[in-house]
Each structure stands twice: as structure tokens, then as C-alpha cells.
Amino acid sequence: MQFLGSMFPQEMFGMIPQPDSNAPAVREIIPEQFQDNSGNPTDTQCSATNLQQCVSETTCGSAGGFWYNNQCNASQQGTDPVCDSAHLNLCVAETTCLNSGGYWYNNQCNSTAPAPVCDATHLNLCLTEISCANAGGYWNNNSCSATPPVVVTNYALTASASASSYYRDYQSAYPVTNLKDGNDSSRWISNFLYNGFYQEEWVQLDLGQSRSISEISISWSDAYFPQNYSLWIWNGYTWIMIKDLLQSSGGTSQISLNGIQGRYWMLRMRGGYRYVGITELQMR
């Protein structure tokens, strides 16, 4: 029998050659668009926040990435992130979002709570009367609140009024209705005070029916305020004085009455500078 060695050249059965230690190292395969003219990698933008710019395993690892599928990845192979507190953007359902500690709104999972909007629990965010009412609030003083406003009626607005005199006897110039029209720009002015301190002027108001009055506010017209004045009420038989007051500085006088009942009221004024004038009288 002829040996195989005689049939095939002996060199075919030689040992598998070992790598030459002096041979050049095998280079990583880098796409040409990421090489310079010498074939060196040019991924200068490679960083932990820009892993897609890493074009070699070496630079990818140095940037904290994981090299597989011939690209640099943020996670290890086989451990891609799922819905959890660190990857809320991967939560696609409200339940998993909430279980991961996220906030579900705008049909996605978010790491921050939604900004509050105008509703029953955030009435202070309602900027219009309509949105305030739709949220169940009460619009008052240009803001929305949960408390209904206290409605205080000024009964003088609907009262009939009369006066002792008018400016230069022309009732149409500064009529007595001006002191109860709700307009601070209009005013009632008496005739000239020929007798100075001794001359008395008065205005009367008929509220239409007996009303409980807790406060009267009198806004005097410029310098035309009396030296003293008093407040009277009709009891069905005669006029009764309920307040005797002094006035020396003009402006607005506030009179507290604690709910006195009456239909007919009279303000008596004595003395002053040339005239007596009232821009607005309010009864609440």
C-alpha cells in the first residue's frame, strides 16, 4: 500500500503557520467617510452625549458606549432600555407611566407634572369671567374666587331726592339728582350762602320703602363742605336727629349707623365757604 505521503506533496501536511509577531496589526474597518487621507478615524465629535459620531470600537468605548452591529450604542447588547423611571419616554400607556413615577398627559409620559390650568381647584388661574364661571367660580374685582361676592346695594341710586336750593337758583345747572347718580364727576350745589354760618341747606331722600341702612357715605364737592351737619330720619310723625356731626376738612365722610330702619332721610348742613356741594351720597 502506498502511503498518502507519496501521493501528495509533503509540504501540504506541514504545520499551520503562526502569525508573525512583526506583521502589522489588523486595522478596524472604518467607513471611508470617517477617514482622513491617511486612513485614520476622524470621529472628533465622539462623546458620551454624541455616541452616533463614534466610528470605531476604541473611541466608542472611551466615550462610555457599547460597540455592536458596527455602531456605537448607549446600552449593552441585549439590555435595551424599557419603560422605567429613567426611560419614561418609552412608556406608551398611562398605567405603566404612572407605575414608573411619570405623569401622563398630551398622550405621552412626562417626568414633570402638567402646569395647572383654570379649573375648580385652580380658580386663581381663570383670567376671564366666562372661564371662571365654567370652572364654578365667582368673578369679582377682576379675579376668580370660590367665594360669592357680597352684594351691597346703594339705595340712594333709586331714591327720589329734593333740596333746599340750587346753584344761583338754576336747578338744571347742578340738580340734586347729581348727588345720587353714581357719577363722581357730577354734583349738586346749593345757592350762595348769604348768611354764612347761620344759613342752613338740606337734601332729602325717599328710599321708596323702609330700608335698613348701615352706612352713609358723603363725598363733598371740593371746598364746598359745611362747617357742621346732621342726619335726620322721619319716624312717621316728626323728624328725629340720629347724628350730629362736624365737618372741617372736606373729602369724604363716612357715617356708621348699624342698620337703622327708615324710608325718609334728611341731611341738614349749616355754614361753609360760599356754597355747599355734594358729588355723591351713598346709602347702604
Rosetta blueprint (number, residue, H / E / L):
1 M L
2 Q L
3 F L
4 L H
5 G H
6 S H
7 M H
8 F L
9 P L
10 Q H
11 E H
12 M H
13 F H
14 G L
15 M L
16 I L
17 P L
18 Q L
19 P L
20 D L
21 S L
22 N L
23 A L
24 P L
25 A L
26 V L
27 R L
28 E L
29 I L
30 I L
31 P L
32 E H
33 Q H
34 F H
35 Q E
36 D L
37 N L
38 S L
39 G L
40 N L
41 P E
42 T L
43 D L
44 T L
45 Q L
46 C L
47 S L
48 A L
49 T L
50 N L
51 L H
52 Q H
53 Q H
54 C L
55 V L
56 S L
57 E H
58 T H
59 T H
60 C H
61 G H
62 S H
63 A L
64 G L
65 G L
66 F E
67 W E
68 Y E
69 N L
70 N L
71 Q E
72 C E
73 N E
74 A L
75 S L
76 Q L
77 Q L
78 G L
79 T L
80 D L
81 P L
82 V L
83 C L
84 D L
85 S L
86 A L
87 H L
88 L H
89 N H
90 L H
91 C L
92 V L
93 A L
94 E H
95 T H
96 T H
97 C H
98 L H
99 N H
100 S L
101 G L
102 G L
103 Y E
104 W E
105 Y E
106 N L
107 N L
108 Q E
109 C E
110 N E
111 S L
112 T L
113 A L
114 P L
115 A L
116 P L
117 V L
118 C L
119 D L
120 A L
121 T L
122 H L
123 L H
124 N H
125 L H
126 C L
127 L L
128 T L
129 E H
130 I H
131 S H
132 C H
133 A H
134 N H
135 A L
136 G L
137 G L
138 Y E
139 W E
140 N E
141 N L
142 N L
143 S E
144 C E
145 S E
146 A L
147 T L
148 P L
149 P L
150 V L
151 V L
152 V L
153 T L
154 N L
155 Y H
156 A H
157 L H
158 T H
159 A L
160 S E
161 A E
162 S E
163 A E
164 S L
165 S L
166 Y L
167 Y H
168 R H
169 D H
170 Y L
171 Q L
172 S L
173 A L
174 Y L
175 P L
176 V H
177 T H
178 N H
179 L H
180 K H
181 D L
182 G L
183 N L
184 D L
185 S L
186 S L
187 R L
188 W E
189 I E
190 S L
191 N L
192 F L
193 L L
194 Y L
195 N L
196 G H
197 F H
198 Y H
199 Q L
200 E E
201 E E
202 W E
203 V E
204 Q E
205 L E
206 D E
207 L E
208 G E
209 Q E
210 S E
211 R E
212 S E
213 I E
214 S E
215 E E
216 I E
217 S E
218 I E
219 S E
220 W E
221 S E
222 D L
223 A L
224 Y E
225 F L
226 P L
227 Q L
228 N E
229 Y E
230 S E
231 L E
232 W E
233 I E
234 W E
235 N L
236 G L
237 Y L
238 T L
239 W E
240 I E
241 M E
242 I E
243 K E
244 D E
245 L E
246 L E
247 Q L
248 S L
249 S L
250 G L
251 G L
252 T E
253 S E
254 Q E
255 I E
256 S E
257 L E
258 N E
259 G E
260 I E
261 Q E
262 G E
263 R E
264 Y E
265 W E
266 M E
267 L E
268 R E
269 M E
270 R E
271 G L
272 G L
273 Y L
274 R L
275 Y L
276 V L
277 G E
278 I E
279 T E
280 E E
281 L E
282 Q E
283 M E
284 R L
